Each structure stands twice: as structure tokens, then as C-alpha cells.
């Protein structure tokens, strides 16, 4: 074989190799580009969902009459005093101080909370016409108890305080229900998960210098965001 013929074979082989490498690089580039585009779209979708969550809770955050938002703990407090008599838990004139005024405020707060949840349902139903809903909400009504100077610090005493704080949260839920504010309405099914809790002397963000102020309710509206499609 002549040198010229051997050189031609080399360059043909080299050209084929370069062409193959080019296509490999091109395929890798396309795969990487598509992957990055998908990740960017996922991030944009995540951001859209988070913004929707913020918008859905904005009416509660902006409500200074009945709710106060604690940014540090991402939760809502009733924006007015709810003072129970010692070891009492009922929403009635015997157990609750300043009952007539407090009852009206509690009722208005319940209506405000329900209106926000109703709007969440409306928006979720509108979204479901085009796509699966990616956000559900956990609504927690928590009752607290104050640790007064004569508090029983024994295990039995602590247990009683946790039961008392739960009874207060249950009384709030029952009061709202009796007033037509049903936070477990069938239309919330699959979207709103209601829980009633008692924090006793525990929980974060307690009022340290005024134990009586810990006789209160905390309402947490916690969004649960699915990551399956994000």
C-alpha cells in the first residue's frame, strides 16, 4: 500500500472518529440542556405554588382585629385576650371571663378563618380544572394552659394541664361548630386536615413574664406542598 493510500485511510478514520465524537457531544449537550430546562421549570412551578400559598394566607396575616401572625413561629394567635377561670375550659359565662365580649370576638375570628378556607377551596377547584392540586393544608387549633405559682408540678399535675389545654381547644372547635362554622365541612375533604391539640405548659413562644397570658389559643394553618411533580 502506498503512503498516499495509507494517509487517506487515516484521515477517513480520523474524520469518522471526530464525527462520532461530535454527535456524542451534541447528544450530551441536548440531554443537559433539556434537564436544565426541566429543572428551571420545576423551580418556577415551585415558586408559583409558594406564592399561591402566601396569597391564600394573606387575608389572615393582614387581619389585625382577630388574628396576629407570629413570623418567628409561622402561626396565628387570636389577637384578643381569652381568659379562663382557673382550671376551666368551656366557652360559656361560667368558665370564660368577660364572656359576652369575648364570645363575639371568637365568633368573628371563626368566621374569618372559615372565609379564608372557603376561598382556598374555590381556588383549588379552579386549579384542578387544569392540573392536580399540589397544596393541602393542616389546620391545628391548639389550647394552652398557664403555669401559675401554685401549679402542681407532679406528673399527674402536668398531665391534667395538658388535658385542660386540649379541652379548651375542643371547646373552641365545638363553639364554632355550634355557630355553623364547620372546619370539617365535606367540601374541605382532601384539602383541609383539621387537628385539635393541647400544648399544656409546653410549646414554643410562651409568654415568659405573664403566665396568665398563656391561657390562649393558637391556630396554625400549615401548607403541605407535594414535591412529586416539582
For each residue, the residues with C-beta under 8 A, 3 or more apart:
1: 5 6
2: 5 6
3: 6 7
4: 7 8
5: 1 2 8 9
6: 1 2 3 9 10
7: 3 4 10 11
8: 4 5 11 12
9: 5 6 12 13
10: 6 7 13 14
11: 7 8 14 15
12: 8 9 15 16
13: 9 10 16 17
14: 10 11 17 18
15: 11 12 18 19
16: 12 13 19 20
17: 13 14 20 21
18: 14 15 21 22
19: 15 16 22 23
20: 16 17 23 24
21: 17 18 24 25
22: 18 19 25 26
23: 19 20 26 27
24: 20 21 27 28
25: 21 22 28 29
26: 22 23 29 30
27: 23 24 30 31
28: 24 25 31 32
29: 25 26 32 33
30: 26 27 33 34
31: 27 28 34 35
32: 28 29 35 36
33: 29 30 36 37
34: 30 31 37 38
35: 31 32 38 39
36: 32 33 39 40
37: 33 34 40 41
38: 34 35 41 42
39: 35 36 42 43
40: 36 37 43 44
41: 37 38 44 45
42: 38 39 45 46 230
43: 39 40 46 47
44: 40 41 47 48
45: 41 42 48 49 229 230
46: 42 43 49 50 225 230
47: 43 44 50 51
48: 44 45 51 52
49: 45 46 52 53 134 135 225 230
50: 46 47 53 54 225
51: 47 48 54 55
52: 48 49 55 56 123 135
53: 49 50 56 57 135 223 225
54: 50 51 57 58
55: 51 52 58
56: 52 53 116 119 120 123
57: 53 54 60 61 116 221 223
58: 54 55 61 62
59: 62 63 112 115 116 119
60: 57 63 67 69 76 112 113 116 221
61: 57 58 67 69
62: 58 59
63: 59 60 66 67 79 112
64: 67 68 79
65: 79 108
66: 63 78 79 80 105 108 109 112
67: 60 61 63 64 76 77 78 79 109 112 113 219
68: 64 76 77 78 79
69: 60 61 75 76 77
70: 73 74 75 76 77 205
71: 74
72: 205
73: 70 204 205
74: 70 71 220 222
75: 69 70 205 218 219 220
76: 60 67 68 69 70 218 219 220 221
77: 67 68 69 70 216 217 218 219
78: 66 67 68 82 105 106 109 216 217 219
79: 63 64 65 66 67 68
80: 66 102 105
81: 98 102 213 216
82: 78 96 102 106 215 216 217
83: 96 97 98 102 212 215
84: 88 89 95 96 97 168 215
85: 88 94 95 96 97
86: 148
87: 164
88: 84 85 94 95 96
89: 84 95 143 164 167 168 170 171
90: 94 95 96 171
91: 95 96 103 106 171 172 174 175
92: 95 96 99
93: 96 99 100
94: 85 88 90
95: 84 85 88 89 90 91 92
96: 82 83 84 85 88 90 91 92 93 99 102 103
97: 83 84 85 102
98: 81 83 101 102
99: 92 93 96 102 103
100: 93 103 104
101: 98 104 105
102: 80 81 82 83 96 97 98 99 105 106
103: 91 96 99 100 106 107 175
104: 100 101 107 108
105: 66 78 80 101 102 108 109
106: 78 82 91 102 103 109 110 172 175 176
107: 103 104 110 111 175 176 179 181
108: 65 66 104 105 111 112
109: 66 67 78 105 106 112 113
110: 106 107 113 114 175 176 179 181
111: 107 108 114 115 181
112: 59 60 63 66 67 108 109 115 116
113: 60 67 109 110 116 117 139 181 183 219
114: 110 111 117 118 176 181 182 183
115: 59 111 112 118 119
116: 56 57 59 60 112 113 119 120 221
117: 113 114 120 121 137 139 183 188 192
118: 114 115 121 122
119: 56 59 115 116 122 123
120: 56 116 117 123 124 137 191 192
121: 117 118 124 125 187 188 191 192
122: 118 119 125 126
123: 52 56 119 120 126 127
124: 120 121 127 128 133 135 191
125: 121 122 128 129
126: 122 123 129
127: 123 124 130 131 133
128: 124 125 131 132 133
129: 125 126
130: 127
131: 127 128
132: 128 229
133: 124 127 128 136 191
134: 49 225 226 229 230
135: 49 52 53 124 223 224 225 226
136: 133 190 191 192 193 223 224
137: 117 120 191 192 193 221 222 223 224
138: 193 195 220 221 222 223 224
139: 113 117 183 192 193 194 195 219 220 221 222
140: 194 195 196 197 218 219 220 222
141: 169 172 173 183 194 195 196 197 217 218 219
142: 165 169 197 198 199 203 217 218 219 220
143: 89 164 165 166 167 168 169 170 171 172 197 198 199 217
144: 165 168 199 200 203 206 214 215 216 217 218
145: 161 162 164 165 168 198 199 200 201 214 215
146: 211 212 213 214 215
147: 151 161 201 211 214
148: 86 151 211 212
149:
150:
151: 147 148 157 161 201
152: 156 157 158 160
153: 157 158
154: 157 158
155: 158 159
156: 152 159 160
157: 151 152 153 154 160 161
158: 152 153 154 155 161 162 200 201
159: 155 156 162 163
160: 152 156 157 163 164
161: 145 147 151 157 158 164 165 200 201
162: 145 158 159 165 166 198 199 200 201 202
163: 159 160 166 167 198
164: 87 89 143 145 160 161 167 168 198 200
165: 142 143 144 145 161 162 168 169 198 199 200
166: 143 162 163 169 170 196 197 198
167: 89 143 163 164 170 171 198
168: 84 89 143 144 145 164 165 171 172 198 215 217
169: 141 142 143 165 166 172 173 196 197 198 217
170: 89 143 166 167 173 174 196
171: 89 90 91 143 167 168 174 175
172: 91 106 141 143 168 169 175 176 217
173: 141 169 170 176 177 183 194 196
174: 91 170 171 177 178
175: 91 103 106 107 110 171 172 178 179
176: 106 107 110 114 172 173 179 181 182 183
177: 173 174 180 181 182 183
178: 174 175
179: 107 110 175 176
180: 177
181: 107 110 111 113 114 176 177
182: 114 176 177 185
183: 113 114 117 139 141 173 176 177 188 192 194
184: 188 192 194
185: 182 188
186: 189
187: 121
188: 117 121 183 184 185 191 192 194
189: 186 192
190: 136
191: 120 121 124 133 136 137 188
192: 117 120 121 136 137 139 183 184 188 189
193: 136 137 138 139
194: 139 140 141 173 183 184 188
195: 138 139 140 141
196: 140 141 166 169 170 173
197: 140 141 142 143 166 169
198: 142 143 145 162 163 164 165 166 167 168 169
199: 142 143 144 145 162 165 202 203 218
200: 144 145 158 161 162 164 165 203
201: 145 147 151 158 161 162 206
202: 162 199
203: 142 144 199 200 206 218
204: 73
205: 70 72 73 75
206: 144 201 203 214
207: 210 211 213 214
208:
209:
210: 207 213 214
211: 146 147 148 207 214
212: 83 146 148 215
213: 81 146 207 210 216
214: 144 145 146 147 206 207 210 211
215: 82 83 84 144 145 146 168 212
216: 77 78 81 82 144 213
217: 77 78 82 141 142 143 144 168 169 172
218: 75 76 77 140 141 142 144 199 203
219: 67 75 76 77 78 113 139 140 141 142
220: 74 75 76 138 139 140 142
221: 57 60 76 116 137 138 139
222: 74 137 138 139 140
223: 53 57 135 136 137 138
224: 135 136 137 138
225: 46 49 50 53 134 135 230
226: 134 135 229 230
227: 230
228:
229: 45 132 134 226
230: 42 45 46 49 134 225 226 227
